Amino acid sequence: MKIIAGNWKMNGSKATLHEMQQRLSEINTENRVILCVPFTMIDGDSAPAAIGAQDVSVHDHGAFTGEISVSMLKEAGAKYVIVGHSECRMYHGDTNEIVNQKAKMALDAGITPIICVGETMEERDAGKTLEIIESGVRESVPSDGGDVIVAYEPRWAIGAGITPTDDDIADAHKLIAGILEKMGRGGTPILYGASVKGANAAQIMSIPYVDGVLVGGASLKPDDFIPIIMATK
């Protein structure tokens, strides 16, 4: 069983979500499927894919225009929330400390955080990939609380149509698994996310320590997303 999580980013509509869920209801899979959609589409009754959000505030309430609290996500029915996505780190200034706070907020509310870590092109070129991954995991993942999911996304590959080598992915995931084990979080699912599509999903998910994928653009259309789900049992 793998975890196949889709991140719709700022795309889609209630109609496209309904269409996706309808198509997903027609397939037979043992994989856990999650759709992280814009706030306006979060519907706890939507099925068969579980619904998640794409971010959450570190504040529970107050004068924070434009932000969404974890209690609001819970009321809407979100079961998961992405925290620390590369775009939030880049555009919103999310640091490892902030990501850790958001993950704790989610855990306290009974929502599973999908915690993203990964290196930029500059960090990769400087030979700091494993250093950045290790600090990202240690500083972003809460040391206690409920279950979490970690997603490794090489930030330089997202949206670029570039996929790291199998060895690169294996090394990163093995490192993450080892760190989580030392943190007392052994067995935590580790997803890979960057330029995942139907043509490479099976190969990526066959790599040791890869427990699933976090899919961007290819999760928006059933004809693109379903082949990824069906690429592995």
C-alpha positions as CSV (number, residue, x, y, z in Angstrom):
1,M,0.0,0.0,0.0
2,K,1.3,3.4,-1.0
3,I,0.1,6.9,-0.3
4,I,-0.8,9.0,-3.3
5,A,-1.3,12.6,-2.4
6,G,-2.3,15.3,-4.9
7,N,-1.6,18.9,-4.4
8,W,-3.9,21.1,-6.5
9,K,-2.2,24.3,-5.5
10,M,-4.3,27.3,-6.7
11,N,-6.3,25.3,-9.3
12,G,-9.6,23.5,-9.7
13,S,-13.2,24.0,-8.6
14,K,-15.9,22.2,-6.8
15,A,-17.0,20.8,-10.1
16,T,-13.6,19.4,-11.0
17,L,-13.3,17.9,-7.5
18,H,-16.6,16.2,-7.9
19,E,-15.5,14.8,-11.3
20,M,-12.2,13.5,-9.8
21,Q,-14.0,11.8,-6.9
22,Q,-16.5,10.2,-9.3
23,R,-13.7,8.8,-11.4
24,L,-11.8,7.6,-8.4
25,S,-14.8,5.8,-7.2
26,E,-14.6,3.7,-10.4
27,I,-11.2,2.3,-9.7
28,N,-10.0,-0.5,-7.4
29,T,-6.9,0.3,-5.4
30,E,-5.5,-0.4,-1.9
31,N,-3.5,2.8,-2.0
32,R,-4.4,5.7,0.3
33,V,-5.4,8.6,-1.9
34,I,-5.4,12.2,-0.6
35,L,-6.4,15.4,-2.4
36,C,-5.0,18.6,-0.9
37,V,-7.3,21.3,-2.4
38,P,-7.8,25.1,-2.1
39,F,-9.6,26.1,1.1
40,T,-12.9,26.8,-0.7
41,M,-13.1,23.2,-1.9
42,I,-12.5,21.4,1.5
43,D,-15.4,19.1,2.1
44,G,-15.1,16.4,4.8
45,D,-17.9,14.4,3.1
46,S,-16.1,14.2,-0.2
47,A,-15.0,10.7,-1.0
48,P,-13.3,8.3,-1.9
49,A,-10.1,10.4,-1.7
50,A,-9.5,11.9,1.7
51,I,-9.4,15.7,1.6
52,G,-6.6,17.8,2.9
53,A,-5.6,21.5,2.9
54,Q,-2.4,23.1,1.5
55,D,-1.4,25.2,4.5
56,V,-2.5,26.4,7.9
57,S,-1.8,29.4,10.2
58,V,0.3,29.2,13.2
59,H,-2.4,31.2,15.0
60,D,-5.6,29.7,16.3
61,H,-7.7,32.9,15.8
62,G,-7.3,36.7,15.7
63,A,-6.5,39.6,13.4
64,F,-4.7,37.7,10.7
65,T,-6.4,38.6,7.5
66,G,-6.3,36.0,4.8
67,E,-5.1,33.2,7.1
68,I,-6.9,29.9,8.0
69,S,-6.8,28.4,11.4
70,V,-6.5,24.7,12.2
71,S,-9.9,24.8,13.9
72,M,-11.4,26.1,10.7
73,L,-9.8,23.3,8.7
74,K,-11.1,20.8,11.2
75,E,-14.6,22.2,11.0
76,A,-14.5,22.0,7.2
77,G,-13.5,18.4,7.5
78,A,-9.9,18.4,6.4
79,K,-8.1,15.2,7.4
80,Y,-4.6,16.3,6.2
81,V,-2.7,19.5,5.7
82,I,0.5,20.2,3.8
83,V,3.0,22.3,5.7
84,G,6.4,23.6,4.5
85,H,5.7,23.1,0.8
86,S,8.5,24.6,-1.2
87,E,6.3,27.4,-2.5
88,C,5.3,28.4,1.0
89,R,8.9,28.4,2.1
90,M,9.8,30.5,-1.0
91,Y,6.9,32.9,-1.2
92,H,5.6,33.1,2.4
93,G,8.9,32.8,4.2
94,D,8.1,29.6,6.1
95,T,11.1,28.5,8.1
96,N,11.7,25.1,9.6
97,E,10.6,26.6,13.0
98,I,7.3,27.9,11.5
99,V,6.7,24.6,9.7
100,N,7.2,22.8,13.1
101,Q,4.7,25.1,14.7
102,K,2.1,24.5,11.9
103,A,2.6,20.7,12.2
104,K,2.0,20.9,16.0
105,M,-1.2,22.9,15.4
106,A,-2.4,20.2,13.0
107,L,-1.5,17.3,15.4
108,D,-3.2,19.0,18.3
109,A,-6.4,19.2,16.2
110,G,-6.2,15.6,15.0
111,I,-5.2,16.5,11.5
112,T,-2.3,14.7,9.9
113,P,0.4,17.1,8.6
114,I,2.3,16.3,5.4
115,I,5.7,17.9,6.2
116,C,7.8,18.9,3.2
117,V,11.5,19.2,3.2
118,G,14.0,19.6,0.4
119,E,16.9,21.5,-1.1
120,T,17.1,24.4,-3.6
121,M,19.3,24.3,-6.7
122,E,21.8,26.6,-5.0
123,E,22.0,24.3,-2.0
124,R,22.4,21.3,-4.3
125,D,25.1,22.9,-6.3
126,A,26.9,23.8,-3.1
127,G,26.9,20.1,-2.1
128,K,24.6,20.8,0.9
129,T,21.7,18.5,-0.2
130,L,22.0,15.9,2.7
131,E,22.7,18.7,5.2
132,I,19.6,20.6,4.2
133,I,17.5,17.5,4.3
134,E,18.7,16.5,7.7
135,S,18.1,20.0,9.3
136,G,14.8,20.1,7.6
137,V,13.6,16.9,9.1
138,R,15.0,17.5,12.6
139,E,13.7,21.1,12.8
140,S,10.4,20.8,11.0
141,V,9.0,17.5,12.3
142,P,7.7,17.6,15.9
143,S,9.4,15.1,18.1
144,D,6.1,13.9,19.6
145,G,2.4,14.0,19.0
146,G,0.4,11.9,16.6
147,D,1.2,10.5,13.2
148,V,2.9,12.6,10.5
149,I,3.8,12.1,6.9
150,V,7.1,13.5,5.5
151,A,7.5,14.5,1.8
152,Y,10.9,14.9,0.2
153,E,10.7,17.4,-2.6
154,P,13.9,18.5,-4.3
155,R,12.9,22.1,-4.8
156,W,15.0,22.5,-7.9
157,A,13.0,19.8,-9.7
158,I,9.5,20.9,-8.9
159,G,7.6,22.1,-12.0
160,A,10.8,21.7,-14.1
161,G,10.1,18.3,-15.5
162,I,13.3,17.1,-14.0
163,T,13.6,14.0,-11.8
164,P,16.6,13.2,-9.7
165,T,18.4,9.9,-10.3
166,D,17.1,6.8,-8.5
167,D,20.2,6.8,-6.4
168,D,19.6,10.4,-5.4
169,I,16.1,9.7,-4.3
170,A,17.1,6.5,-2.5
171,D,19.9,8.3,-0.6
172,A,17.5,11.1,0.5
173,H,14.8,8.8,1.6
174,K,17.2,6.5,3.5
175,L,18.6,9.5,5.3
176,I,15.1,10.8,6.2
177,A,14.1,7.3,7.5
178,G,17.2,7.1,9.6
179,I,16.6,10.5,11.2
180,L,13.0,9.8,11.9
181,E,14.0,6.5,13.5
182,K,16.4,8.4,15.8
183,M,13.6,10.8,16.6
184,G,11.3,8.0,17.7
185,R,9.3,8.2,14.6
186,G,10.4,5.0,12.9
187,G,7.9,3.8,10.3
188,T,6.7,7.3,9.3
189,P,5.6,7.3,5.6
190,I,8.0,9.2,3.4
191,L,6.7,10.5,0.1
192,Y,8.6,11.7,-3.0
193,G,7.4,14.8,-4.7
194,A,8.7,16.5,-7.9
195,S,7.7,16.0,-11.5
196,V,5.8,12.8,-10.7
197,K,3.7,11.5,-13.6
198,G,2.2,8.2,-14.8
199,A,5.3,7.4,-16.9
200,N,7.7,7.5,-13.9
201,A,5.5,6.8,-10.9
202,A,6.0,3.0,-10.7
203,Q,9.8,3.3,-10.9
204,I,9.9,6.0,-8.3
205,M,7.7,4.0,-5.9
206,S,9.9,0.9,-6.3
207,I,12.8,2.8,-4.8
208,P,13.6,1.7,-1.1
209,Y,12.0,3.9,1.6
210,V,9.7,5.6,-0.9
211,D,6.2,5.1,0.6
212,G,4.3,7.1,-2.0
213,V,4.3,10.3,-3.9
214,L,3.2,13.9,-3.6
215,V,1.8,14.9,-7.0
216,G,1.4,18.4,-8.4
217,G,0.1,19.2,-11.8
218,A,-0.6,15.6,-12.7
219,S,-3.1,15.3,-9.9
220,L,-5.5,17.8,-11.5
221,K,-7.0,15.5,-14.2
222,P,-8.3,12.0,-13.7
223,D,-6.6,10.8,-16.9
224,D,-3.2,11.9,-15.5
225,F,-3.8,11.1,-11.8
226,I,-5.3,7.6,-12.0
227,P,-2.4,6.1,-13.8
228,I,-0.2,7.2,-11.0
229,I,-2.5,5.6,-8.4
230,M,-2.7,2.4,-10.4
231,A,1.1,2.3,-11.0
232,T,1.6,0.3,-7.8
233,K,-0.5,-1.7,-5.4
